[in-house]
Amino acid sequence: MLDTSARPFFARLAHRRAPLTAVLVFGLTLVSALGACNSETVAVAENRELRTALVRQGVGPYPVAPQPPAAQVALGQALFFDPELSGNRDVACATCHLPSQATGDGLSLPIGTGGAGLGPDRQADPTRPRVARNAPDVLFRGSSAWITVFWDGRVWGATGPGYMATADAYLPHDLENILAAQALFPLTAREEMRGQVGDTDVFGRPNELAAIDDVDLHAIWAAVVDRVTAFPDYRALLTEAYPAVAPEQVTIAHIANALGAFEVSIGNSPASPWDRYLGGDDDALTDAARRGALLFYGAGGCSSCHSGALLSDQLYHNLAVPQIAPGKVPVQPLDPGRAMVTGAPEDMFAFRTPPLRNVAVTGPWMHNGAYTTLEGAVRHHLDPATALKTYDVEQLSPELRAAVVTDSASAGGILRAAAVLKTVDPLVKAPRSLTEAQVDDLLAFLEALTDPATADLAALVPESVPSGLPVVGP
């Protein structure tokens, strides 16, 4: 009960409402101020902890590449969107790297030559093999810090010693960056751009690129050069880009370098909230994203692989990702991953750590697009063995659901789960527990890796290309 001696005091307050209101407002303001102060104190402490972790792990701003010459970029832009580079003249580099999809294609597995439509709506020709691995975006790959490309790392090197590849022919000399080296290979891949023996192009003419033997890469590249240099507008662009090179001296390296220059130019100025944070802006991240970053670089263990300025260790890890046919030789319908390059049993099903800039807008995720939500991909890392065994095929497009290799199917006499789990990476082998709130924070951090420029890249698409074929885009 209230002490009766207090009644006179409350009685007096009843006749003095304005002062009472002022007292209450003051109290609420004080509580609010204390809450804000506490919130600021937490933010300061979290920023201090995060920046200490970044210094300890050697994380700094993205190492941008020198800006390529404008004439070389212009040539590369035309080539990137021109179907003339494909055997059947029906696909371009942009078919799998669309500006509208943040330079991905929005598909789990790409659909190369013979397909219809673009992006997530693209439909495959059922008589043709599907491309076996997900098409990554091509933004922020031009830095000299990158020394590998492809999911299995089959092309590697640097501009000093040159680039190497596990191909039956040496790469051309004078490649200027790793993107130029990468650009050479879709041109030779039958299911991607080159086409099948006996194909005809969109005009009904024989596909001369497809008729060349698979192992004669230099002959394929030379035939692509012949196509490009046949057009006066391309010869003019080549002369502007390489003034000292006569048209008859043009090689596939000039074309590859131009493609690489264009790709460098469109992903060389990082401006995501995370990049602003790395530049010193403590307010660039939301509270949730900052907590997610602390998890990423701390207890979550994500930076063990997604390390450094590139957000990738450029190494190879078996995460027990569900397998989707067609896979790769010699273990189709499975994909051996890095073992396809090294031949080492311990490299089976290991794939290169992807960088994470723009990861929230460049799905589907994993080497074969097995996950169609970023949250699904994140949760897979927490318990890969269970995720593999309980994988939900319904998330895939209908035509791919039957292509998932299950334990009822075998590859070389070894069941899928047993084969994949045999070499699962120790870094993810033990299940890891995160709360729902922690998963949300991690996702908020991954969202903070999105560059605002990816919201509208339509300006990259030229109005026309020198071949006169329809421009592939947006």
N, C-alpha and C positions, 0 to 999 in steps of 0.2 A: 504493500500500500504506500501511497505517496505521503510523506511527512506533512501533517497539517500546517506546520510552521512555514511551509513553502507556499501556502495558498495566497497569502497577500502579494507575494512576488508575481505569481501567475495572474492574479487578478489585475495587478497594475499593468502587466503586459497586454491583457485583453483590451485595455483602453489605449494602448500605444502600438497599433498595428504596423504603422510605417517603420518604426525602429525594429520591430520583430522581423519584418520582411527584409530589411537591410541586413540583419544578422544572418538570416537564412541564406540570402544571396551571397553574402561574404563567405559563409561556410562552404557553399557549393563551389564557389570560385576557387577557394583554397584547396578543396579536394581535387578539383580539375587540374589546378596548377601542379599540385603534388603528383598527380597521375602522369601529367605531361613530362614533368621533371624526371620521374622514374623511367618513363619510356625513353627519354633522351639518354638517360644514364645507361640503360640496357643497350641502346643502339651504339653508344660510344664504346662500351665494353665489347660488343660483338664485332664492331669494326676493327678494334685493336686485335682481337683474337684472329679474325680472318686475315688481316694484313700480315700478321706474324706467320700464319700458316703459308701464305703465298710466298713470302720471302724464303721461308724454310724449304719450300718445294720448288723454288726457282721459277715461279709463274710471273710472267711480265706481259706487257702489251704485245699484240700480234706483230711479228716482224714483217712489215710490208715489203713488197717487191718494188724495185725501180719501175716507174711508170713507162710502159712500152711506147715506142714511137707511134704517133697518131696514124701514119700511113699504113703501118703494119697492122694496127688494130682495125682499121677500116677494111683491109683485105680479109683479115680473120673473121670479121663480122659477116661479110658477104658469104664466105665459105661455110660458116657455121650454120647458116639458115638455108643453104642451097642444096637441094636433092641431087644435084649433078654429081656429087661425090659418092653416091650410092650406086651399086650395080644396076638396079632396076629403076633408078632415078625417081624413087618414091619416098625415100626417107632422107633426113639430114641429121647432123649432130643434134640439132634442136629438137628432133622428134623425142629423144630421151632426156633432153635437158632444156625444158621449156621455161621461158621467163615467167609464165603464169603459174608455174609450180616451183618457184624459187630455184630454178634450173635443175629440178628433178623431173619426174614424169607422173608422180602420184600413183604409180602401180607397184605391186609387190615384185613382179618380174616384168621386165620390159618386153615390149612387142616391137620387133624390128621390121625388116622389109616384108611386104605382103599384108601388113595390118591396115586398118581403116580407122580414121579419127585420131584424136590427140588426147593426151592426158589420161585422167582416170576413166574416160569414156572410150578409149581406144580398144578396138576389137582385133583379136588375132585371127589369122588364117589357120584353121584347124589342121591343114595339111603341112604346116611348117613348124619346126621346133621353136619353143619359147626360149628367149634368152635366159640363161640359168641363174644370173645374179642381179640383184637390185641395182638400179642406176643411181649412183650418188649425185648430189648436187656438185657443181664445179666452182662454187664461190670459195674464196680464201684458200686456194690451193697453189698459188703462184710463188709463194715465198721460197727463198733459197733454203729455208729450213726443212722443206719437204724433200725427202730423198727416196720415197717409195710411192707407187701408185698401184691401183687395183686391189681388190679384196684379198688376193693371195700374194701380193707384192712381187708379181713376176717381172716388173720393171723397176729398176732402182738405179741410184747413182746421183751424181751432182755435176754441175757445169764444168768443174775443173777436170776430173778424170773422164768425164763423159758418162753416158747412160748405157746400162746393160739390160738384157732381157733374156728370159728363158725361151727364146725363139730359135728357129732353125736358120736364121740369118742375123748378122750383126745389124744393129741399128745404124741409121745414117749418121754421118759426122755432122757437126755444127748444130746440133739441137740446143736451143737456148735455155730451156727450162724443162722441168719434169712434166708439165702439162703438154708440151710439144711432143715429148716421148709417148705420153699416153694417147695422144690424138691419132697416132699411127695405126693403132690396133683395131678399133671398130671398123676401119676401112677394109680390113682383111677378113673379118669375122662374117661367115656366111649368114648366120641367123640375125646379125645386127644390120649390116649395111651392104655386104657384097652380093648376097643372093646365092641361089643354087644353080648347079650345072643345068643348062637347058632353059633357064629363065629368059624372058624377054622383058624389055623395059616398058615404060608407060606409053611409048610410041609404037610398040610392037616389034622393036628391033632387038637383035640378039644381045644378050648381056655379056660383053667381052671380058669383064672383070671376073665373072663367075667361072668362065672357061679356063682360067689360069690355075695351075696346080696349087694346092693349098700350101705347100712348103716353099713356094717361090714368092716370098713376100716382096722382094725388090721388084719383081715383074708386076705385081699388083700395084705397088706404089707408083711405078713408072706409068702404068696405064691411067691411073688417077691424074697424074701430072699432064698427060696428053689430053685428057678431057678438059682440064681447067684452062690450059694454055691455048686451046682451040678457040676461045672466045676473046674478041678484041677488048672488051671491057675488063676482063681478068688480066690480060696482058698489060693494060694500062695501070691497073691497080698494083700488079707485080712490079712494074717499073718504078712506080712511086714509092713502094715499100722497099725495094732493093735496086736503087739506081745503077749500081755497078754490075748488075746481073742481066745479061741478055735473055730474051724469052727462051731461046734454045738451051740455055744453061740452068734453067729453073729445075730444081729437084724437089723431092717430097719433103726435104728438110725445110725449104722455104714455105711450103704450104703448112706444115706442122708448126713451124715457128709463128706463123701468122695466127693460126688457131689458138696457140698457147698465149699469144699476146692479147688477143681479144678476151680470153678467159681471165687473164691476170687483170685486165682493165676493169672488169665488171665486179671484181671482188677483191679490192685492194685498199679500201678505206673503212675499216671496221668502226661502227658507230652504235653498236648495241648497248643497252644499259650496262652489261658486264664490261664492255670495252671502255665505257666512260668511267666505270668504277676503277678499272685497272689504270686509267689515266689520272686518278686521284680524287674523283668525285664521290665522297662518302654517301651522298644522298641519291645516287643513281639507282640503287636497288631498293625494292620494297622490303618491308620487314620480313615477309615470308621468303623472298628471294635471298635475302642475306642469311636467314636461318638455313635455307637450302644449301647455300654456298658453304656454310660451316660444316654441314653434313657431308657435302661432296668432298671437301678437302680434309675432313676429319673422320668421324666415326663411321660414315657411310662407306669409306674406302674407294669411292669412285675414281679419285685421282691417282690410284695405283696404276691405272691404265690410261685414263683420259688426263694425261699429265702435261705440264709445261704450257707454253704460250699457244701451242697448236691444239691443246686438248686431246692429244693422242700421243702415245709412246711410239707409234709406228711399228709396233710389234704385233705378234699374232697370238690369239687366245681362243681356246675352245670353250664356248659358253653353253654348249649343249642346246643349240638352237634347233627347233624342229626342221626336218629336212623336207624340201619340196622338189619334186622332179621338174625338169629333166636331170638335174645333177651334172656331174662331170665324169669323164673317163678317169681312171679305170674302174670306178666303183658306182657307176650309174645304177639306180636312180639317186644315189647319194652324191654329195659334193665333198671331195677330200680336202678342200681348202688349201692351206699352205703346203700340205704334203704333196700336192700336185707339182709344186716347184722344187721342194727339197728331197722328196722321196723318203723322208724320215717318218717312221710310224708314229713317233710322238707328236708330229705336226698334223695328224689326221683331224679334220674338222675345225682347225684353227683358222681364224680370219683376222685381218688387220683391224686394229682398233680404229673406228671411224672418228674423225674430229666432230665436235658437237656444235660449232657455231651454226645457228639457224636450224638446229635439230628439231625444234617444235613445229617447223613449217615444211619439213622435207621428208615426211613419211611416205610410205610405210617404212618400218625400221627392221634392222638386222640385214645380214648379207643377202637374204632372199626375200626380204619384206614380209617375214612371217608374222610380224605384229603390225596391226593396223591402227593402234593407238600408242601414243608415247607412254602412257601409264602402263600398258601391257608390257612394253619393252623394259621399263624400269623394274616392274615387279618380277619379270623373268630373272633378272640378275640376283634377286634375293634368295631364290631357291631353284636353280636351273634344272636339277634332276626332276623335281616334282613338276615344274612347268612343262618340261619336255613330255613327261608321261601323261599329263592331263591337258595337253594343248587343245584348244577349241578351234576346229577348222572352220566353223561358221563365220569367223571374222574375215575370211578370205573371200574373194570374188568366186562365184559358183564354179567357174571353169577350173579353178585351182584347188578346190577342196579335195577332189579326187586325186590330185597330184601329190598330196602330203603322204610321205612314206611312213606308214604305221608299223606297229609290231606284227601285224598280220602279213606284212610283205618282207621279203628278205633281200639283201644285197650281198652277193658273194657268200651266201650261207650264213651271214651274220645278221642278227636282228638289229633293227635300227637303234633302239634305245641302248642296248648293250654295247654296240659299236661306238656310238657317240659318247657315251658316258665313260668309256674306257680311258679316254685321254682328256677328260674335262679339266680345265685349268684349276690348280689348287687355290687360286685367289677367289674363286667363286664356288668351290666344291661344298664348303660348309654352309648350310642355310643361315641366312641373316635376317634378323627381325627388326622391322621398322613399324612405328605406329602409323595410323592413317594420317595424322597431322604431319608426320615427318615425310611421308610420301608426297603429300600436298606441297610441302616446302621444297622438296627436291624438284618437283615439277615446276614450281614457281621460279626456281633458279634456272632451269633449262629454258623456260620461256624468256628469261632475261638475256639469253644468248642470241635472241632474234634481232637481226639488223633491220631497222625501219625501212631501208631501201627495198627489202624483199616484198613489201606490200604492193609495189607497182614497178615492175621491170619491163613494161610494155614498150618503153622507148628504145629498148635494145633491138627490137625487131625492125629490120629495114623494110622499106616500101617495096623493093624489088631486088632481085639478084641478077648478076650478069648472064646467067644461063637462060633467063627468061622463064624458067620453071616457076611454079607457085611457091612463094615463100612459106617455109614451115614455121608456124607460130600462131598465136602468141604462146 
